[in-house]
Amino acid sequence: MKIAVMGMGVAGSYLMARLKDSEHDVTGYERSVEEKHDSICAWG
């Protein structure tokens, strides 16, 4: 199954980590470019 995760915040990153070793084809998308991304999360 193809799965698209929209947003690489806390929830999106967690979901990607959980699904990365599964049989699913998972792709993550983020609206902000990496150079302008400022994480407000402790995980950041």
KAQUI-V661440 format. One record per run of one state. SS is the DSSP state (2 for helix, 1 for strand, 0 for the rest). FROM is the first residue (numbers start at 0). TO is the last residue. If there is no record, write none. Layout:
ss:SS from:FROM to:TO
ss:SS from:FROM to:TO
//
This chain:
ss:0 from:0 to:0
ss:1 from:1 to:5
ss:0 from:6 to:8
ss:2 from:9 to:18
ss:0 from:19 to:23
ss:1 from:24 to:28
ss:0 from:29 to:32
ss:2 from:33 to:35
ss:0 from:36 to:43
//
